[in-house]
Amino acid sequence: MPSTVIRSYWYDPQRRELAIVFQTRRAYTYSEVPHETYAALKAAFSKGEFFNRHIRGKFAFTRDEPDRPRRRHQSWASGRASSDQ
């Protein structure tokens, strides 16, 4: 079942950055996110619920410009926002 909140996300383990694109197409990059948090997001049945409980308000973030989206790095692990992960 696809997420109704999160469109896609990816993680850079070296920078400890989690980038999230919401269904609204707004993109944010969260800083100092532990790999365990990314792994738990990936495993969560409800990505939006997990985000609201464990990420929102807990990490510093920057909003990425809509016309200049942050580029994925080859080292970044990515995920689709669906429950089959």
N, CA, C and O atoms as CSV, one atom per row, in Angstrom:
chain,resi,resn,atom,element,x,y,z
A,1,MET,N,N,0.840,-1.171,0.000
A,1,MET,CA,C,0.000,0.000,0.000
A,1,MET,C,C,0.893,1.244,0.000
A,1,MET,O,O,1.697,1.406,0.918
A,2,PRO,N,N,0.781,2.112,-0.980
A,2,PRO,CA,C,1.587,3.329,-1.048
A,2,PRO,C,C,1.231,4.296,0.078
A,2,PRO,O,O,0.106,4.301,0.578
A,3,SER,N,N,2.195,5.102,0.461
A,3,SER,CA,C,1.963,6.107,1.492
A,3,SER,C,C,1.151,7.259,0.917
A,3,SER,O,O,1.354,7.664,-0.227
A,4,THR,N,N,0.245,7.775,1.709
A,4,THR,CA,C,-0.525,8.939,1.289
A,4,THR,C,C,0.168,10.229,1.693
A,4,THR,O,O,-0.293,11.315,1.342
A,5,VAL,N,N,1.280,10.125,2.433
A,5,VAL,CA,C,1.999,11.292,2.934
A,5,VAL,C,C,3.360,11.456,2.262
A,5,VAL,O,O,3.713,12.550,1.820
A,6,ILE,N,N,4.123,10.362,2.188
A,6,ILE,CA,C,5.502,10.422,1.701
A,6,ILE,C,C,5.591,9.810,0.311
A,6,ILE,O,O,5.168,8.677,0.084
A,7,ARG,N,N,6.143,10.574,-0.603
A,7,ARG,CA,C,6.297,10.123,-1.990
A,7,ARG,C,C,7.550,9.267,-2.144
A,7,ARG,O,O,7.498,8.190,-2.738
A,8,SER,N,N,8.691,9.747,-1.604
A,8,SER,CA,C,9.937,9.000,-1.665
A,8,SER,C,C,10.881,9.516,-0.597
A,8,SER,O,O,10.660,10.576,-0.013
A,9,TYR,N,N,11.941,8.750,-0.347
A,9,TYR,CA,C,12.923,9.146,0.648
A,9,TYR,C,C,14.222,8.441,0.340
A,9,TYR,O,O,14.237,7.395,-0.310
A,10,TRP,N,N,15.317,9.019,0.810
A,10,TRP,CA,C,16.616,8.372,0.668
A,10,TRP,C,C,17.521,8.847,1.786
A,10,TRP,O,O,17.273,9.876,2.415
A,11,TYR,N,N,18.556,8.095,2.019
A,11,TYR,CA,C,19.420,8.316,3.176
A,11,TYR,C,C,20.880,8.278,2.763
A,11,TYR,O,O,21.297,7.406,2.001
A,12,ASP,N,N,21.655,9.229,3.272
A,12,ASP,CA,C,23.099,9.249,3.067
A,12,ASP,C,C,23.738,8.882,4.402
A,12,ASP,O,O,23.777,9.706,5.316
A,13,PRO,N,N,24.240,7.649,4.523
A,13,PRO,CA,C,24.794,7.209,5.810
A,13,PRO,C,C,26.058,7.956,6.215
A,13,PRO,O,O,26.316,8.117,7.407
A,14,GLN,N,N,26.842,8.409,5.262
A,14,GLN,CA,C,28.063,9.140,5.601
A,14,GLN,C,C,27.753,10.527,6.151
A,14,GLN,O,O,28.427,11.001,7.066
A,15,ARG,N,N,26.749,11.167,5.601
A,15,ARG,CA,C,26.360,12.508,6.069
A,15,ARG,C,C,25.288,12.459,7.148
A,15,ARG,O,O,25.004,13.466,7.796
A,16,ARG,N,N,24.696,11.287,7.337
A,16,ARG,CA,C,23.582,11.093,8.277
A,16,ARG,C,C,22.431,12.038,7.932
A,16,ARG,O,O,21.846,12.683,8.802
A,17,GLU,N,N,22.126,12.099,6.632
A,17,GLU,CA,C,21.035,12.942,6.140
A,17,GLU,C,C,19.925,12.082,5.558
A,17,GLU,O,O,20.179,11.148,4.797
A,18,LEU,N,N,18.718,12.403,5.918
A,18,LEU,CA,C,17.536,11.737,5.398
A,18,LEU,C,C,16.754,12.756,4.582
A,18,LEU,O,O,16.306,13.770,5.117
A,19,ALA,N,N,16.591,12.496,3.312
A,19,ALA,CA,C,15.824,13.370,2.428
A,19,ALA,C,C,14.450,12.748,2.210
A,19,ALA,O,O,14.332,11.555,1.929
A,20,ILE,N,N,13.426,13.565,2.344
A,20,ILE,CA,C,12.051,13.087,2.178
A,20,ILE,C,C,11.321,14.003,1.207
A,20,ILE,O,O,11.368,15.227,1.333
A,21,VAL,N,N,10.645,13.395,0.238
A,21,VAL,CA,C,9.772,14.129,-0.671
A,21,VAL,C,C,8.346,13.714,-0.319
A,21,VAL,O,O,7.999,12.533,-0.346
A,22,PHE,N,N,7.542,14.698,0.005
A,22,PHE,CA,C,6.161,14.429,0.375
A,22,PHE,C,C,5.280,14.388,-0.863
A,22,PHE,O,O,5.698,14.808,-1.942
A,23,GLN,N,N,4.063,13.884,-0.708
A,23,GLN,CA,C,3.134,13.797,-1.835
A,23,GLN,C,C,2.845,15.177,-2.416
A,23,GLN,O,O,2.476,15.293,-3.584
A,24,THR,N,N,3.010,16.212,-1.617
A,24,THR,CA,C,2.821,17.585,-2.088
A,24,THR,C,C,3.979,18.034,-2.975
A,24,THR,O,O,3.943,19.116,-3.560
A,25,ARG,N,N,5.012,17.181,-3.069
A,25,ARG,CA,C,6.257,17.420,-3.806
A,25,ARG,C,C,7.201,18.377,-3.088
A,25,ARG,O,O,8.214,18.786,-3.653
A,26,ARG,N,N,6.883,18.729,-1.874
A,26,ARG,CA,C,7.832,19.492,-1.070
A,26,ARG,C,C,8.893,18.523,-0.572
A,26,ARG,O,O,8.593,17.403,-0.160
A,27,ALA,N,N,10.144,18.979,-0.620
A,27,ALA,CA,C,11.264,18.121,-0.236
A,27,ALA,C,C,12.026,18.746,0.921
A,27,ALA,O,O,12.265,19.953,0.949
A,28,TYR,N,N,12.404,17.899,1.875
A,28,TYR,CA,C,13.141,18.338,3.051
A,28,TYR,C,C,14.305,17.381,3.280
A,28,TYR,O,O,14.224,16.194,2.966
A,29,THR,N,N,15.386,17.921,3.832
A,29,THR,CA,C,16.519,17.100,4.215
A,29,THR,C,C,16.727,17.262,5.712
A,29,THR,O,O,16.907,18.373,6.211
A,30,TYR,N,N,16.698,16.141,6.423
A,30,TYR,CA,C,16.847,16.110,7.874
A,30,TYR,C,C,18.281,15.726,8.213
A,30,TYR,O,O,18.848,14.813,7.613
A,31,SER,N,N,18.869,16.440,9.191
A,31,SER,CA,C,20.274,16.260,9.547
A,31,SER,C,C,20.444,15.414,10.804
A,31,SER,O,O,19.570,15.352,11.668
A,32,GLU,N,N,21.607,14.764,10.871
A,32,GLU,CA,C,22.005,13.961,12.045
A,32,GLU,C,C,20.993,12.865,12.373
A,32,GLU,O,O,20.689,12.615,13.540
A,33,VAL,N,N,20.480,12.221,11.339
A,33,VAL,CA,C,19.517,11.138,11.509
A,33,VAL,C,C,20.292,9.820,11.614
A,33,VAL,O,O,21.034,9.473,10.695
A,34,PRO,N,N,20.132,9.087,12.708
A,34,PRO,CA,C,20.829,7.804,12.836
A,34,PRO,C,C,20.333,6.797,11.797
A,34,PRO,O,O,19.173,6.830,11.385
A,35,HIS,N,N,21.218,5.918,11.391
A,35,HIS,CA,C,20.837,4.877,10.420
A,35,HIS,C,C,19.670,4.052,10.944
A,35,HIS,O,O,18.827,3.609,10.164
A,36,GLU,N,N,19.612,3.841,12.250
A,36,GLU,CA,C,18.529,3.058,12.839
A,36,GLU,C,C,17.168,3.705,12.590
A,36,GLU,O,O,16.170,3.009,12.401
A,37,THR,N,N,17.130,5.024,12.592
A,37,THR,CA,C,15.872,5.725,12.312
A,37,THR,C,C,15.462,5.513,10.867
A,37,THR,O,O,14.289,5.271,10.580
A,38,TYR,N,N,16.432,5.604,9.944
A,38,TYR,CA,C,16.138,5.343,8.532
A,38,TYR,C,C,15.652,3.905,8.353
A,38,TYR,O,O,14.669,3.664,7.652
A,39,ALA,N,N,16.333,2.959,8.979
A,39,ALA,CA,C,15.946,1.549,8.844
A,39,ALA,C,C,14.537,1.320,9.389
A,39,ALA,O,O,13.762,0.558,8.812
A,40,ALA,N,N,14.208,1.976,10.492
A,40,ALA,CA,C,12.870,1.839,11.066
A,40,ALA,C,C,11.818,2.466,10.158
A,40,ALA,O,O,10.721,1.925,10.023
A,41,LEU,N,N,12.138,3.599,9.535
A,41,LEU,CA,C,11.218,4.206,8.570
A,41,LEU,C,C,10.973,3.244,7.418
A,41,LEU,O,O,9.837,3.031,6.995
A,42,LYS,N,N,12.040,2.680,6.930
A,42,LYS,CA,C,11.932,1.750,5.800
A,42,LYS,C,C,11.055,0.542,6.143
A,42,LYS,O,O,10.313,0.041,5.298
A,43,ALA,N,N,11.152,0.083,7.392
A,43,ALA,CA,C,10.397,-1.097,7.821
A,43,ALA,C,C,8.974,-0.771,8.278
A,43,ALA,O,O,8.151,-1.678,8.407
A,44,ALA,N,N,8.676,0.483,8.520
A,44,ALA,CA,C,7.379,0.871,9.069
A,44,ALA,C,C,6.241,0.589,8.092
A,44,ALA,O,O,6.367,0.820,6.889
A,45,PHE,N,N,5.144,0.093,8.621
A,45,PHE,CA,C,3.963,-0.143,7.790
A,45,PHE,C,C,3.409,1.187,7.295
A,45,PHE,O,O,3.079,1.333,6.118
A,46,SER,N,N,3.309,2.158,8.205
A,46,SER,CA,C,2.813,3.486,7.844
A,46,SER,C,C,3.975,4.471,7.900
A,46,SER,O,O,4.427,4.847,8.981
A,47,LYS,N,N,4.452,4.882,6.741
A,47,LYS,CA,C,5.572,5.816,6.680
A,47,LYS,C,C,5.182,7.171,7.273
A,47,LYS,O,O,5.969,7.776,8.002
A,48,GLY,N,N,3.990,7.646,6.972
A,48,GLY,CA,C,3.544,8.933,7.486
A,48,GLY,C,C,3.424,8.931,9.002
A,48,GLY,O,O,3.838,9.889,9.656
A,49,GLU,N,N,2.866,7.874,9.566
A,49,GLU,CA,C,2.737,7.777,11.019
A,49,GLU,C,C,4.115,7.715,11.672
A,49,GLU,O,O,4.348,8.359,12.694
A,50,PHE,N,N,5.023,6.945,11.089
A,50,PHE,CA,C,6.370,6.866,11.630
A,50,PHE,C,C,7.031,8.243,11.571
A,50,PHE,O,O,7.644,8.679,12.545
A,51,PHE,N,N,6.909,8.920,10.446
A,51,PHE,CA,C,7.482,10.260,10.301
A,51,PHE,C,C,6.965,11.184,11.401
A,51,PHE,O,O,7.752,11.866,12.058
A,52,ASN,N,N,5.668,11.211,11.601
A,52,ASN,CA,C,5.074,12.114,12.587
A,52,ASN,C,C,5.525,11.800,14.014
A,52,ASN,O,O,5.686,12.711,14.825
A,53,ARG,N,N,5.727,10.544,14.319
A,53,ARG,CA,C,6.108,10.147,15.685
A,53,ARG,C,C,7.610,10.223,15.948
A,53,ARG,O,O,8.025,10.538,17.063
A,54,HIS,N,N,8.428,9.940,14.936
A,54,HIS,CA,C,9.853,9.742,15.196
A,54,HIS,C,C,10.798,10.701,14.469
A,54,HIS,O,O,11.989,10.731,14.780
A,55,ILE,N,N,10.302,11.478,13.517
A,55,ILE,CA,C,11.186,12.363,12.759
A,55,ILE,C,C,10.757,13.822,12.882
A,55,ILE,O,O,11.575,14.683,13.206
A,56,ARG,N,N,9.510,14.100,12.631
A,56,ARG,CA,C,9.006,15.484,12.688
A,56,ARG,C,C,9.277,16.087,14.072
A,56,ARG,O,O,8.906,15.522,15.101
A,57,GLY,N,N,9.934,17.247,14.061
A,57,GLY,CA,C,10.213,17.944,15.308
A,57,GLY,C,C,11.390,17.399,16.097
A,57,GLY,O,O,11.715,17.928,17.160
A,58,LYS,N,N,12.035,16.350,15.598
A,58,LYS,CA,C,13.134,15.731,16.339
A,58,LYS,C,C,14.503,16.003,15.714
A,58,LYS,O,O,15.527,15.829,16.375
A,59,PHE,N,N,14.530,16.426,14.456
A,59,PHE,CA,C,15.794,16.656,13.752
A,59,PHE,C,C,15.751,18.009,13.050
A,59,PHE,O,O,14.701,18.456,12.588
A,60,ALA,N,N,16.915,18.646,12.981
A,60,ALA,CA,C,17.026,19.886,12.206
A,60,ALA,C,C,16.801,19.542,10.737
A,60,ALA,O,O,17.129,18.442,10.292
A,61,PHE,N,N,16.242,20.482,9.995
A,61,PHE,CA,C,15.969,20.212,8.585
A,61,PHE,C,C,16.137,21.466,7.757
A,61,PHE,O,O,16.140,22.585,8.270
A,62,THR,N,N,16.278,21.245,6.462
A,62,THR,CA,C,16.238,22.329,5.491
A,62,THR,C,C,15.197,21.956,4.450
A,62,THR,O,O,15.021,20.786,4.111
A,63,ARG,N,N,14.516,22.970,3.955
A,63,ARG,CA,C,13.559,22.732,2.882
A,63,ARG,C,C,14.295,22.917,1.569
A,63,ARG,O,O,14.912,23.956,1.334
A,64,ASP,N,N,14.231,21.920,0.725
A,64,ASP,CA,C,14.900,21.981,-0.564
A,64,ASP,C,C,14.055,22.803,-1.525
A,64,ASP,O,O,12.827,22.724,-1.518
A,65,GLU,N,N,14.727,23.586,-2.346
A,65,GLU,CA,C,14.045,24.422,-3.320
A,65,GLU,C,C,13.336,23.551,-4.354
A,65,GLU,O,O,13.923,22.587,-4.845
A,66,PRO,N,N,12.089,23.868,-4.694
A,66,PRO,CA,C,11.366,23.040,-5.661
A,66,PRO,C,C,11.993,23.040,-7.050
A,66,PRO,O,O,11.902,22.049,-7.775
A,67,ASP,N,N,12.632,24.153,-7.423
A,67,ASP,CA,C,13.230,24.195,-8.748
A,67,ASP,C,C,14.682,23.701,-8.735
A,67,ASP,O,O,15.310,23.571,-9.786
A,68,ARG,N,N,15.203,23.430,-7.543
A,68,ARG,CA,C,16.573,22.925,-7.433
A,68,ARG,C,C,16.601,21.775,-6.448
A,68,ARG,O,O,17.180,21.905,-5.369
A,69,PRO,N,N,15.982,20.636,-6.797
A,69,PRO,CA,C,15.936,19.523,-5.851
A,69,PRO,C,C,17.333,18.990,-5.561
A,69,PRO,O,O,18.203,18.971,-6.431
A,70,ARG,N,N,17.524,18.565,-4.336
A,70,ARG,CA,C,18.793,17.985,-3.928
A,70,ARG,C,C,19.046,16.722,-4.746
A,70,ARG,O,O,18.161,15.882,-4.907
A,71,ARG,N,N,20.240,16.605,-5.246
A,71,ARG,CA,C,20.572,15.440,-6.073
A,71,ARG,C,C,20.908,14.255,-5.189
A,71,ARG,O,O,21.544,14.404,-4.145
A,72,ARG,N,N,20.488,13.108,-5.601
A,72,ARG,CA,C,20.835,11.893,-4.885
A,72,ARG,C,C,22.298,11.577,-5.120
A,72,ARG,O,O,22.818,11.730,-6.226
A,73,HIS,N,N,22.928,11.148,-4.092
A,73,HIS,CA,C,24.319,10.709,-4.208
A,73,HIS,C,C,24.310,9.204,-4.430
A,73,HIS,O,O,23.396,8.516,-3.975
A,74,GLN,N,N,25.307,8.690,-5.118
A,74,GLN,CA,C,25.336,7.258,-5.378
A,74,GLN,C,C,25.352,6.452,-4.092
A,74,GLN,O,O,24.863,5.323,-4.062
A,75,SER,N,N,25.909,7.022,-3.024
A,75,SER,CA,C,25.995,6.289,-1.774
A,75,SER,C,C,24.659,6.280,-1.014
A,75,SER,O,O,24.516,5.571,-0.018
A,76,TRP,N,N,23.691,7.061,-1.482
A,76,TRP,CA,C,22.440,7.150,-0.760
A,76,TRP,C,C,21.598,5.909,-0.975
A,76,TRP,O,O,21.447,5.433,-2.100
A,77,ALA,N,N,21.052,5.391,0.109
A,77,ALA,CA,C,20.088,4.295,0.024
A,77,ALA,C,C,18.727,4.932,-0.164
A,77,ALA,O,O,18.411,5.922,0.496
A,78,SER,N,N,17.928,4.391,-1.039
A,78,SER,CA,C,16.635,5.002,-1.317
A,78,SER,C,C,15.512,4.038,-1.031
A,78,SER,O,O,15.710,2.830,-0.906
A,79,GLY,N,N,14.336,4.601,-0.930
A,79,GLY,CA,C,13.167,3.782,-0.703
A,79,GLY,C,C,11.943,4.381,-1.319
A,79,GLY,O,O,11.812,5.601,-1.419
A,80,ARG,N,N,11.041,3.518,-1.732
A,80,ARG,CA,C,9.734,3.978,-2.154
A,80,ARG,C,C,8.897,4.064,-0.897
A,80,ARG,O,O,9.157,3.348,0.070
A,81,ALA,N,N,7.945,4.887,-0.894
A,81,ALA,CA,C,7.087,5.046,0.283
A,81,ALA,C,C,5.921,4.077,0.208
A,81,ALA,O,O,4.770,4.485,0.053
A,82,SER,N,N,6.225,2.806,0.318
A,82,SER,CA,C,5.161,1.805,0.335
A,82,SER,C,C,5.439,0.826,1.460
A,82,SER,O,O,6.561,0.742,1.960
A,83,SER,N,N,4.417,0.090,1.854
A,83,SER,CA,C,4.553,-0.796,2.999
A,83,SER,C,C,5.232,-2.109,2.679
A,83,SER,O,O,5.425,-2.927,3.577
A,84,ASP,N,N,5.602,-2.339,1.426
A,84,ASP,CA,C,6.201,-3.626,1.072
A,84,ASP,C,C,7.712,-3.636,1.250
A,84,ASP,O,O,8.385,-4.536,0.748
A,85,GLN,N,N,8.250,-2.657,1.952
A,85,GLN,CA,C,9.700,-2.597,2.150
A,85,GLN,C,C,10.102,-3.218,3.442
A,85,GLN,O,O,11.288,-3.254,3.768
